[in-house]
Amino acid sequence: KVAFDDVRYLVLDEADRMLDMGFLPEIQRIVNAAQMPAKGKRQTLMFSATFPEEVQELAKEFLDNSLFLSVGIVGGASADVTQNFFFFF
């Protein structure tokens, strides 16, 4: 059993993917639980590498007085990031 009474911070990482994959009903059930503090009484943070506009609109259901912060081009890879792949045989 999980109690939400003392939740102060609700963090959803890869939030856009969770919403895209159909987890909206589960997220709604958690944030609307009777013991969960209201969105104005808890800090909700949603992180994602991409955050399409339609998902931003949907996210407002969970956020209060939200701030959208983007680094680089939304939906694009940053030129400052280098990816290295290592293969071990």
Sine and cosine of phi, psi and omega as CSV:
sin_phi,cos_phi,sin_psi,cos_psi,sin_omega,cos_omega
0.00,0.00,0.68,-0.73,0.01,-1.00
-0.91,-0.42,0.76,-0.66,0.05,-1.00
-0.96,-0.28,0.68,-0.74,-0.04,-1.00
-0.96,-0.29,0.06,1.00,-0.11,-0.99
-0.79,0.61,-0.64,0.77,-0.11,-0.99
-0.98,-0.19,0.26,0.96,0.00,-1.00
-0.92,0.39,0.82,-0.58,0.06,-1.00
-0.92,-0.40,-0.48,0.87,-0.02,-1.00
-0.75,-0.66,0.82,-0.57,0.08,-1.00
-0.92,-0.39,0.91,-0.42,-0.08,-1.00
-0.92,-0.39,0.83,-0.56,0.07,-1.00
-0.90,-0.44,0.96,-0.27,0.02,-1.00
-1.00,-0.03,0.58,-0.82,-0.11,-0.99
0.82,0.57,0.68,0.73,-0.08,-1.00
-0.86,0.51,-0.63,0.77,-0.02,-1.00
-0.90,0.44,-0.63,0.78,0.01,-1.00
-0.93,0.37,-0.63,0.78,0.03,-1.00
-0.88,0.47,-0.67,0.74,0.01,-1.00
-0.94,0.35,-0.66,0.75,0.04,-1.00
-0.88,0.48,-0.57,0.82,-0.08,-1.00
-0.99,0.12,0.00,1.00,0.08,-1.00
1.00,-0.10,0.30,0.95,0.00,-1.00
-1.00,0.07,0.15,0.99,-0.01,-1.00
-0.82,0.58,-0.73,0.68,0.00,-1.00
-0.86,0.51,-0.62,0.78,0.00,-1.00
-0.93,0.36,-0.67,0.74,0.02,-1.00
-0.90,0.43,-0.68,0.73,0.04,-1.00
-0.87,0.49,-0.65,0.76,0.00,-1.00
-0.90,0.44,-0.63,0.78,0.01,-1.00
-0.93,0.36,-0.77,0.63,-0.07,-1.00
-0.94,0.33,-0.37,0.93,0.02,-1.00
-0.99,-0.14,0.11,0.99,0.03,-1.00
-0.87,0.50,0.57,-0.82,-0.07,-1.00
-0.83,0.55,-0.60,0.80,-0.05,-1.00
-0.99,0.10,-0.25,0.97,-0.04,-1.00
-0.94,0.34,0.81,-0.59,0.08,-1.00
-0.85,0.53,0.56,-0.83,0.00,-1.00
-0.87,0.50,0.38,-0.92,-0.07,-1.00
-0.86,0.51,-0.42,0.91,0.07,-1.00
-0.99,0.17,-0.20,0.98,-0.03,-1.00
-0.97,-0.25,-0.12,0.99,0.04,-1.00
-0.79,-0.62,0.36,-0.93,0.08,-1.00
-0.99,-0.14,0.86,-0.52,0.03,-1.00
-0.94,-0.33,0.79,-0.61,0.00,-1.00
-0.85,-0.52,0.74,-0.67,0.02,-1.00
-0.83,-0.56,0.83,-0.56,-0.04,-1.00
-0.90,-0.44,0.59,-0.81,0.06,-1.00
-0.23,-0.97,0.51,-0.86,0.08,-1.00
-0.96,0.28,-0.53,0.85,0.07,-1.00
-0.79,-0.61,0.51,-0.86,-0.02,-1.00
-0.52,-0.85,0.99,0.17,-0.05,-1.00
-0.82,0.57,0.45,-0.89,-0.07,-1.00
-0.84,0.54,-0.64,0.77,-0.01,-1.00
-0.91,0.40,-0.53,0.85,0.06,-1.00
-0.96,0.27,-0.57,0.82,0.08,-1.00
-0.86,0.50,-0.69,0.73,0.01,-1.00
-0.89,0.45,-0.68,0.73,0.01,-1.00
-0.90,0.43,-0.59,0.81,-0.03,-1.00
-0.91,0.42,-0.43,0.90,-0.01,-1.00
-0.86,0.51,-0.39,0.92,0.06,-1.00
-0.87,0.49,-0.49,0.87,-0.08,-1.00
-0.98,-0.21,-0.18,0.98,-0.13,-0.99
-0.94,-0.35,0.50,-0.87,0.06,-1.00
-0.81,-0.58,0.81,-0.59,0.02,-1.00
0.82,0.58,0.82,0.57,-0.16,-0.99
-0.97,0.22,0.38,-0.93,0.06,-1.00
-0.75,-0.66,0.80,-0.60,0.04,-1.00
-0.97,-0.24,0.86,-0.51,-0.02,-1.00
-0.88,-0.48,0.81,-0.59,0.04,-1.00
-0.84,-0.54,0.58,-0.81,0.06,-1.00
-0.87,-0.50,0.89,-0.46,-0.05,-1.00
1.00,0.09,-0.43,-0.90,-0.04,-1.00
-1.00,-0.06,0.81,-0.58,0.01,-1.00
-0.89,0.46,0.80,-0.60,0.00,-1.00
1.00,0.07,-0.04,1.00,-0.02,-1.00
-0.86,-0.52,0.34,-0.94,0.03,-1.00
-0.99,0.17,0.54,-0.84,0.03,-1.00
-0.99,0.17,0.68,-0.73,0.02,-1.00
-0.94,0.34,-0.29,0.96,-0.03,-1.00
-0.99,0.13,-0.09,1.00,-0.06,-1.00
-0.99,-0.16,0.77,-0.64,0.07,-1.00
-0.94,-0.35,0.78,-0.63,0.04,-1.00
-0.95,-0.30,0.72,-0.69,0.03,-1.00
-0.85,-0.52,0.70,-0.72,0.02,-1.00
-0.90,-0.43,0.74,-0.67,0.00,-1.00
-0.88,-0.48,0.75,-0.66,0.02,-1.00
-0.92,-0.40,0.77,-0.64,0.02,-1.00
-0.89,-0.46,0.76,-0.65,0.01,-1.00
-0.91,-0.42,0.00,0.00,0.00,0.00
